[in-house]
């Protein structure tokens, strides 16, 4: 883009009068490389009286090009006679080109080094939002990615709609109302209800550009008896400008019958506390959306079919996809030169995977004019099935794309051409470029040495910051980096560029830059040491680029310098944790804390990863510096509360495990010690999930037969990991590791199931659900011999789960019997298993409160009856006999206690002193 702009500056720019004249003649703004639409396609039909769209695969649109503009300018009569002065080269054009290049480069530097100055505009790179305004408004930040923009480098309407939908779902999740459904609350999930949007209105003031960060605020309000309104505001994080306003109406639909439903009172009580009493951000458009057909539509696109990726978890096409289908029939002339400024959609029916759709568009009263130069345009749309059933009706309003940009470019050109001289302008440009600090300023102004940094602890909660009196980063260098490795090296200024030195000096410059980056700065104050921090940031980027290019040579001095720099920057002591609960890791209710120095740490981690994976790295030399102490310190970093850091560590440790085979036993032993400390001492650690994820791939590579060391890791480390309360944080990774062991050696299935029964939760229903899911996966790989060893205690526990008062636990226990392998194992051992669970089934049929569990119990009893009717009848008789005996025993106990009470009541009392009376001897059965 910079090169194109710079090149265009050498061509004369037409005056405003000539541009206006060209517009009146129908040439309009230049089409920036857009292609003509295809009118020969059978899928796009146009009415006879409509302007036929151009070919999609044809040549470029026939608008005024740069050579034509130059030709027009040349043909103009010259206003002044040619003299020696004005025959000189047009320095203003050269000046404009140079200015463009420098401004573009400055913008890139600012984007790389940009840091928010205020906590309320802090960019969250993970897109995690927060609830504000007394818990009624949800706000979340998004960065516009390269794959979310169109040809004009701005976000598409689909991108904006996806951001709106994402914040809506995250709002429900953050409020604690999200159940297993897609946006459904727990009460909605029980009643098989889901939300569906019926109407959507969007007003776009300006589309964000690539790299912009936007803040999306959303809240909900009531709408009638059975509906809900959700509003959104999209702002520019940097300027606070309102970019987009949107409002939508939602109703409930039954997931099974696919019909609209009234809002139950239980659901209303659930969501009503979160309603915000406010007016809509978009005034409702009361204009009726007309129904289009083959006669009233100007453009028709047929044969549109959903892809599998277009479906959401509710098994219908996501509502955002409809917008793309609507635009399929929009005139290509409008798509090239206009952008949507307003959008109104009315959803009539859902669309499934096998549907075939047609898209219809009508442009009232504008077909006789040039659509590219007609200013604002209004289109009417209809999306329907092939049988004529309506899916969506819509209305879009379009405005010209480049009307504002052309004015800004003309204004900039006029200002640039007023410069008095080339030297003055270049001086102004160079003054704006951030200067690198000299060598003497590389030391911290506080006078601290690189190994003693006293940064104040700063963490982020909900976008705000607070400081602690504890030191967050006590930088520690655990490896040995002898100074003798650096002797004999020619000193090179670290601020020099790799391009400015000879090949023989690049290695010395590389080491010099590594030593320069050993200085650690305080990030608690964004304005403190800003110049030094910026210089270090640029140097780190240069180091990564140099290593990525393959030019680096990791000899022993370079390896020592790299490990030293990484150790000083990364290895640090974390502050004490102040979270109230005792669970380890981050739970769903806790927001992750982000390290303020992440802008530097991320680049250091990237450099370390490239260093470990470097093709020409000699592992025998590197293991002297990437030693046990280095690995142990790296494992300590897994307790970081920043999830971004743990993700980087996960990749690096996996590379170290693969690169340095000599360290593998030590890494396994060190990870085992971390798990032992977590399970039996602290129950606090943030990186258990990441460590288990690494070991998931490590276990899959174990050779057969398994070593005793590996089996002990399963029994002593992995199985006890089911004990902590926070098992939900890492249960998915833990299950994967356990399943890998059972796949390697099926004889371990019995030991695994015994371990699950040992740590089976009795009062934690959510944890019990996890155990049941893991149990099913293990049983699928259990042989009949191993199953018979543990089936009695196993099905006693399953019987308790079948009879659980928590309906989800009872449902999950019933679903075990739907597994074919489990049912086969039960069938082979039904004489033992059925008597263990039959009483639980009968108790459910008689007493269970949940209708869904009751139905599942009846179905299960039917399956068992079909399996062995005689055995079921025998179990029924045995249960009746046990109940009769129990009733008899209960009656005996009642009568015995009654006799004891009567005997106690007749004891004589003299002077408030009880006289002991020997009771009659009786047989008491309890």
N, C-alpha and C positions, 0 to 999 in steps of 0.2 A: 504494500500500500504506500509506503514511504517513497519507494522508487517511482511509482506511477505518479504520485503527486509532484515529486521533484521534476520529472520529465515534462509534466504538463505545464510547469511554470515557465518553460522556455518558449511556449507558443503564445502568441498574443491572445489576450482574452477579449471577447467582444464587449462593446459598450452596452450599458443598460438599454439604450434605444434599440440597438440591433437585436438584443435578446427579446425585447417586447415585440418587435416586428416579426421575428421568427416564430414567436408563440402565436401571434394572430394569424400567421399563414399556415398554422397546423403542424409546424415542426416540433415545437415544445422542447422540453429538456431532453438532453441526450439519454438514450437508453444504455445503461451501463452493462453492456454485455448480455442482455437478456435475449432469449431465443423466441422465435415466432411460434405460436401454437399451431397444432395440426388440425386442419379441417377435414382431412381425408379419413380420420379414424372413425370406424363404425360405431364406437362407443360414445361419440360426442355429436349430437344432432342439433341443428340450428334451424329456426324458422326461416321461411323464405324471405320474409321482410326484415330479418335481422342481419346485422353485420356479421359476416362469416369470420370466425377466428382464424388466425394465421397458423401455419404449420409449426408443430413443436420441434420437428427435426430439420427445419429449414435454416435459412441463414439469419443473420442478426436483423433486428428490427430496423427498418429504413428511416432512421432519424439522422439529424445533422451530426456528422462526425467531426473530429478535430481537423482533418485536412480540408473539409468543406468550409469550416469556420475560418481557417487560415486563408483559404482562397477568397472568401468574401472580404476579409480584412485587406488582403492584398489589392483587390479590385477597387477598394475605396479610394477616392481622391485624397492625396496627401494634403494635410492641413498646412504644413510648413515646408519651405524649400530645403533640400538636402544640403547640409554643410559638413565641414570637417568634424564638428563636434558631434552632430547627431548621426554621423556615419560610424561612430565607435560602437562596439558591442553594447547590447542592452544590458547594462550592469544590474538594473533593477530586477530583471528576470533571473539572473544568476544569484542575486541576493535573496530573492524569494525562494529559490530552490534550496540554498544553503540553510535559510531560516527554517524551512520545512523539515529538513533532515535533522537539525539540532533539536527542534521542538519535539519531533517524534521520539528521538532518543531520550530526551529529558522526560517525556511522558512514560517511557518504558522503565526508566530508573525509578521514577516516582511510584509506579505500580509495583515494582519489586520491593522497594523499601518502605512502602506506605504503612504507617501504623496509626491506628485511631487515637485521637487526642482526648476523646471523651469516652467514659465508660458506657454511655447509653448508645453509642454507635459501634461498639466493639463487634467485629465480625467473628462469627462462630463458624470455623471451617467445617464442622460436622453437621451444620444445619440444625442443631438442637435449639429448640425454642424455649420460651418461658411464659408463665402466666402472670399477668400484671393486672392492675386496677381491681383489687379485691378479688382476684381469681376469676374475673368475668371476661377478660380479654387475653387472647393468646397471640404472642408475637414471635416471629421466626425470621431469620436472615437467610438469603439465598445469594450465591454468586452465579452470575450468568456465565455458563460454560461455553466452550467452542462448539459443542454439538447441539446447543440450544439456540443458535442464531441462524439467520437466513443469509441470503446473498448480500444484503445491505448492512451486515454486521450488527444487527439488532435482534433482540429476542423475538421469537415468533409468538403468535397468539396462542398456539398450543403450549408453549413453555409457560406463559402466564397462567393458563388454565390449570396446568399440572401443579404449579406452585400453590394456587388457591386450593386445589383438592388436597394437597399434602398437608397444608396447615390445618385444614378442617379435620382431617383424621388425627393429626398429632394433638390438636386441641382436645378432642374426645379422649385420647389416650392419656394425656397429661392430667386431665381432670379425674382420672380413675374410673371412667365410664366405659372403657373399651373392653369388650369380652372377646370370645372367639370369632365373632362375626366381623365383617369388614365395615367398621364404623358403628356396630351395634352395641347397645348397652347390655348389661347382664339380663335385665328383664326382657328386653327385645329378643335376646338370644333364646331365652326360655320359650318365648311365644313364636319363634321362627319369623321375626319381623326384621326388615332391613329398611334403611333410608333410600329413597329415590328422589332425584331432583325433578321438579315439574317445570320450573321456569328459571332462566338465568339472564341477567342483564349486566353488561360490562361496558364501561366507558374508559377509553385509553387516551390519556393526555399526551403521553410520550412513551416510546418503547425503550427499555434500558439496553445499553450496548454491551458488547463482549467485555467481560472483566468487571462490570459494575456490580455492586452489592446492593440488593434491595431488601427492605424490611416489609414483611407482610403481617398486618394485624387483622385478626378475625374475631368475631363474637356472634352469638346467637340471640334471637328474640322469638317470642311467640307470634304465631300467625293463625288466628282463628282457633277453632277447637281441636283440629286434627293436624295442624301444620306447624312448621317452624321456618323462620327466616334466618339466613346466615349472610352476614355482610363482611366485606374485605376492604382494606385500604392498603395499597402498595406504595411505598415511599422509597426515594433514593436515600440510602444510608448516609451518604456524604453531605448532601445539601438539604435533606428533609423535604424535597419537592414531592408532591403527590403525583404519582405516575398513572395509577389505575384505581378505579373504584368499581366494585362489583357487588351485586345483591342477588340472592337466590331463594327460592321457595322449595321446601322439602316436605314430603309426605311419606307414610309408611306403606310397605308392601309385604305381603306374606311370601316368604321365600319358597314355600312348597306349592301354594296355589297360584302364585304370580299375580295376585289381585291386590288392589289397594285395600288398606285396612284402616279402621279408626284407631286413634291413639288410646291405648289402655291407660287407666288411671295410675297403675303402678309405674308405667313408663313416664307419665307426666310428672309424677312425684319425684322421679329420678332426675329428670333434666331441668325441671322448672327452676331450681335454685341457681342455675347457671345462665338464666335469661337476663339480658341487659336491656333495660328500658330505654331505647333510643330510636330515633327516626331513621328510615332507610338512607344509606349513603347515596343511593341512586333513586331518583324519582321514578315511580312506576310508569312505564310507557303503556298507556291504555289503548293505543291504536291496535286495531284488529289485524292479526296476521292472516292474509288471504290464503285460500287453498289453491295451489297451482295444479294444473294438469297438462296434458300434451298440447292443448290449444293455447293456454295462457303463458306457458313457459317459453322463454327465448333460448335457453341452453339446457340440454339434457345430457347427462352422463349415466350410462347403464353398466351393468355387470360388476358392481362393487361388492366385494365379499370380505367378511372379516377374516383376519388371520388368527391363529391360536394365541399369539401374543397380545391381541386386542382385547381378550377377555380378562375380567378381574375375578376375584375370588368368589363373587356372587354369581358367577357363570353367565354373565351377560356382558355385552360390549361396554367398555368404559365410556362415560358421557363425553369425555374430551375427544375421543376418536371421531365423534359425529361432526365436529367442526372441520376436521380434515376432509371428510367426505362431502360436506356442504361446499367447500371451496373447490372440489374437483370439477364442478360445473360452472364456476365463476369465469367470466371472460378473461382470457390471458392478458388482454390489454390492460385491464384493471389490476391484475396481479402484479404486472411489471411496474406500473407507474403509481399505484396507490397503496395505502395501508389502511387496515380496519381501525376506525375511530370509535365505533359503537357496535355492540352486538346484542341481539335479543333472541333467545331461543325458548321454545315451548316444546317440552318433551311429551309425546303422546303415547309411546309404546316402547318396550325394550326390544333389543335386537340380540339374537342368538348367534351361535357359531355358524350354523348352516344357512343363514339368511343371505339372500341376494337382493341388493338394493339399487335404487335409482336416485340420482341427485338432479334436481330441477332448480333453475335460477331464472328469474325475470327481472328486467331493469325497466321500470315504468318511465316512459317518455324520454329516454336518453339514447336510444339505438340509432337515431338519425345523426347524432353528433359524433365527433372523434372522442372515443372513450378515454384516450390517454390525456387529453387536454381539456376535459370537460369540467375540471374542478371537483367538487364534492359529488359523490354518486351514492345512491341508495339501491340496494338489491334485496329482492325477496327470494326466499329459499324454501325448498321442501325436500325432505329425505323420506323415501317411502320404499316399501317392499315391492317386489315384482307384481304381487297380486293387488296392489293399490293401497294397502294398509299404511297409514301415516306413521312415521317414526318421530320426526322432528319438523316443526315449522320454525322458520327463522327470518330475521331481518338484519342486514349488515349495512353500516354507513362507512363510506370510504373517503379518505382525504389524500391529496397528492403527497407522494413520499418526499420529494426533494425540494419542495417550495421553501422550506426554512434553510436547508443546507446551502442552497445556491446563494441566498442572501448573505449568509455568514461568510461564504467564500469570497464574494465580491467585496464585502466590507474589509475583510482581512487583506485582500490584494491592494485596495486603495491605501490602507495604512502602511503596508510594506513598501509601496512605491514612493512614499513621501520621505524615505530615509535620505539624509543629506549626503552620506558617503558610505562606501563599502566598509571602510575601517571602523567607523563609529558603530555600524550595525553589528559587525562581527564581535566587537568588544562587548556590546550588550548581551549578545548570545553567550559568549564564553563566560561572562560573569555569573550566568544562571547555572552553569554546570557545577555540581558538587565537587569541591577539590578534595583530594586525598590528603590526609594529615601527614606531616613530615615525620621522619624517623624519631625525632626527639619527642614527639607528642604521643608516641605509641604507648607510653606508660600511663597507667590510670592516675588521674589527678589526686586520688586519695592516697597514693603511695603504697597501695597493697601489692604484694608480689603475687604472681599467677597462682600460686598454690594456696593462698590465704584470701579467700573472698568472703566478705561479710555482707552478703546480700540480705535484705529483709524479705521475709516470706510473703509472697503476694499470691492470692488465689482468686478465682472468679466464681461467683455464685449469682446466677440470675442476671448476668451482665454487669454486676457491680463488683467493686474491688475492696478488699480490706487487707491491712498489713498486720503481721504478727511480730511479736518480739523475738520469735525463734528464727534462727538462721536456716534458710532452706538449702543452701548449697555450700556445703563444706567440701570443696573440690579436693579429691584425693587421687594421687597417681600411685597405683598399686604395683605397676610393673617397674622393672629396673631399666633405666635408659641412660647408659653411661655417656658422660660428656666426651669421652675419647672418640666416640663415633663421629663427632662433629669436627674433629681436628683435621686440618689439611684441606678443608673445603674453602673455596674462594667465596668471600662474602659478597652477596648480591643484594642490592636494595629491594626489599620485599614489595614496594609499590610499583615496580616496573612491570610491564605487561610481558607475557610470554612471547608475544609477537615482536617485541622490541629487543630481544636478546638472541644471541646465536644458539645453535643447537647444543653446543658444548656447555653453555651456561644455563640451559633450561633446567637441568637437574639440580644445580646449586640454587637457582631461583625457586624451584619447587620446595626444597628444604627450608629456604629462608622464609617463604610464605607460611609454611607449616609452623615454624617457630614463632612467627608474628601472631598467629591465631591462638597461641597458648595463653594469651591474656583473656581473663574472664571479667565481664562487666556486670554492673547492677542494672537490672531491667525493671525494678520496681517504679522508677521514675522515668517516663519516656523521654524527657528532655535532658536528663543527665548523661553526660558523655555521648551525646548524640553523634558527633563527628567520628569519634573512635569506633563506636558501635557500627556506624555505617561503613567505615573503612574495612572493618573486620568482616562484615557481611559480604561486601564485594570481593574480598580476598578469598573467602570460603567458596563463593560461586566460581571464581577463577580456578581454584584447586579442583573442584568437581569436574569442571569442563575439561581441564587438562588431563585428568585421569580418564575421563570418558573418551577422549580422543585417541587413547592408546599410546600417547607419547611418553607417558611416565615410565621410569625404570625403577622398580622397587628393589634396589640393592639394600645392604644392611643399614647404612645411614638413613636412607629414605624410610625403611620399615620402622626404625627406632623413632624417627621424628613423627611419623604418622601415628604410631601407637601412643606416643607421649602426648601429642595434641588431642587425640580422642579421649585419653584417660583424664586429662586435666579438664576438658570441657564436659564430659559426660558423667564421670564417677563423682557422686555427691551423696550426702546424707540427707534423707528426707526428714521433714519435721514430724513431730508426733501428730497422730490423728485425733480429731476432736469430734468425730461423729458419735451420736448418742448410742446407736445400737452396737451390738457386739459382733455383728456378722462381718465376714471378710468379703472384700471386693465391693464393687458398686452394685447396689440394688436398683430396682426400677424406680424407686422414689427418690434416689439421690442423683444429683447432677454431677457429672465429672468435673474435676478441677483441671484447669489447663495451665501449664507452665508458661509464665510470661516470657521466658527466654527461648520459646520454641522456634522462633524465626532463625536462630543460630543452631539450636540443637538439631533441627531437622536436616540442615545441610551437613552437619558433622556426621549424623547417622548415615546420610546418603554416601558421604565420602568413605566411611568405614565399610559400608556394604560393598562398594565398588572395589575397595582395597582387598577385602576377603575373597571376592570373586574374580580378582584379576588373573588372567590366564597365565601370565609369566611369573606369578608370585611363587617363590620357593618356600614351600611349607616347612622345610627343615630349618631354614633361617628364621622364618616368621614365628615359629613356635617358641623361640627364645624370648620373644616379647609378648606374643599372645599366649601367655602361660597360664597355669592354674589360677594364679592370683588375679590375672586379668579376667578370666572367665568367671571366677567367683564374684568379682565386683560387678560384672555385667549381669549376673543372675540377681544380684541385689536390686538392680534397677527395675526389675519386673514388678516391684512393689510400688512403682510410680502411679499416681492417681490420674495421670494424663493418658487416655487410651491411645492417643496417637503415638506416644513414645513406646508403649507396650507393643504396639503393632510393628514398629520398626525393629524393636529388640527381638521379636519373634522371628522375623526373617533373618536377621544377622546371626542369631544363635543357631538357627537351622543350617546356615551356610558354614559356620564354624564346625558344627558337628560333622558335616560332610567333608570339609576340607582337612581337618586335623584329626585323623583317626586315633592318634595317640591320646587325645583328650576325651574320647567317647566314654570310657568307664568312669572317669572323674565327673563328667557332666551328668551322667545317670545317677551317680551317688549324691552329687550336690543337689540335684532336683529332688531326690528322695528325702534328703534332709529338710529341704524347704517344706515338703508336704508333711513330714512328721511334725515339724514345728507348728504348722498351720492346724493340723487335725488335733493334736494332743496338748497344745499349749495355748496358742494365741487365738485361733480361729479368725485371724485377720491376715489377709493378703489380697492384693489387687490383681495379681498376675497368674492365678491358678489356671484360669481358662486358657490363657496364651501358652503356658507351659504344657498343658495337656494337649493342646492343638499340635505343638511340635512333636510330642511323644506319640501322637496318633500316627504320624508318618514314620517315626522311628520304629515303632512296634511292627508295622507292616513289613519292615525290612529284616526282622529277626529271622535267623536261619533255624531250620528244623533239624533235629528236635530242640525244643526250647531249653536254654540253659537254666540251671537252678536259680541263678541270679535274677533272671527275667521273671520266673514264676514267683519268686519272693517279692519282686516289685509289685506284681499284681496283688498278692495276698496281704502284704504289709503296708503298701502305699495306696493303691487304687481303690481297693475295697473299703478301707477306713474313710476314704474321702466321701462316702455316702453319709457319714455321721453329722457333719456340721449343718447348722441351720441354713447357711447360705449356699447349699448345694445347687439351688436353682440357677445360680450365676454361671456355673461351669458344668452342669449336668449333661448337656449335649456333647461336649468334648469328652467327658468322663465315660459316657455310654459308648462312644466310638472306640475309645481305647480298650474298654472291657470286651467289646465285641471282636476287636482285632485279636485279642488273646484267645477267645473261644474259637474263632475261625482257625487259628494256628493249631490249637490243641483242644478238640471237643471234650476231652476228659476233664477240662477245667470248668465245664459248665456247672457241675455239682458244687464245686467250691464257691463259684460265683453266687449261685442261688443261696447257699448257706450264709454267705456274707450279707446278701440282701435281707434275708430273714433276720439276721442278727441285728442289723441297724434299721429295721423296718419302723417307720414313724407311727406313733399311736395317736397323736393329737394334731398333727399337721397334715391337713387334707391335701394341700397342693403338693407337698412332698410325696405323699402316698400315690398321687397320680403319676408322678415321675417314675416312681419305683415300679408301678404296674406296667408302664410303657417299656421300661428297660427289661423287665421280667419277660415280657412277650418276645422281645428280640432275642434274648438268651434261649428261651424255650424253643424257638424256631431252629436252633442249631444243636439242640440237646438230643443225644441218642436215647434209645429205650432203656439201655442198661443204666446210664447215669440218671435218667428220670426216675427209675424205680428206687434209687437210693434216697431221694429227697422228696418223693411225692406226698408222703404223709404229713410232715410239717408244712410243706408248701400249700397243700389244699386246705389245711386247717386255717391258714392265713387267708387264702382266697375266699373261704367260706365266710370269714369275718368281714372281708371287703364286700362280698355280695350282700351282706346284711347291714352295710354301713348306712347311717342316717344321712350322710352327705351324698346327695344324689349323683354328683359327678364321679365319686369314687365307686359307688355301686354300679353306675353305667359302665365305667371302664372295666370293672371286674367281669361284668357280663359279656363285654365285647371280646374278652380273651377266648371265649368258647367259639367265636366265629372264625378263629384261625384254624385252618385245616390241619396243620401239623399238631397243634395242641389238642385238637379234638381227636386226632388219631391216637395220640398217646393216652388220652383219657379212655378211649374205647378199649385199648389193649389192657387197661388196668381198672376197668369200671367197677369191679367187685370191691376194690379198696376205696376208690375215690368217691363214688356216689353216696355211700353212707356218711362221708365226711361233710358233704355240702348240702345234703337233702334237707336237713333241718333249717338251714338258712333260707332255702328257697320257700319252704312252707311258711316261715315267719314273715318273709316279704309279702307273700300272697295274702296273709291275714292282716298284717299291721303296717306295711310301708306306706308312707304318706305321699310319695311321688308317683304320679300315674305312669310316667315314662319307665321308671324302674319296675313298676308292677307289670307292665306289658312285656318288658324284657325277661322278667322272671318266668312269666307264663310261657313265653316262647322257648326258654331254656328247658323248662320242665317238659315241654312237648318234645324237644330234641332228645332228651334223656329217655323219655318213654318210648320213642321210636327206636332208640339204641338198644334198650333191654327192658321190655315192659314188665316182665316177671320180677326183675331186680327192683324196679321202681315200686311195684306193689309191695314187695317185701319191706322196702325202706319205709313205705307208708304205714304198714302194720307195726313195724318196730317203733316208729315215731309215736303212733297212737298209744302203744303199750308204755313207752317211756313217759308220755304225757299223763297217762292214767296213774302210773306209779308215782310220778311227781305230785299229782294232785292228792293222792293218798298220804304221801309223806308230809305234804303241807298241812293237811287236815290233822294229822297226828301232832305235828308241832304246835298248831293252834290250840288243840285240846290240852296238851301238856302245859303250855304257858298259861292257859286259863286256870288249870288246877293249881299251879304255882302262885298265881295272883290271889286265888281264893284262900289258899293256905296262909299266905302272908297277911291277908286282911283280918283273920280271926285271932291274931296273936294278942294276949292280954297285956295291958300297960299299967304299971303301978309306980306312982310318983315320978312320972316321966321317964321311967327306966324300963326298957324293953326286957322281957323275960324270954330267954331262948327256949323255943319249943321245937322238939325234934320232929321234922315233917315225916309223913308217911313215905316209906320207900316206894319209889315209882320208877318205872323204866322210861327214860327220856331218849327219844330218837331225834337227832338233829341232822 
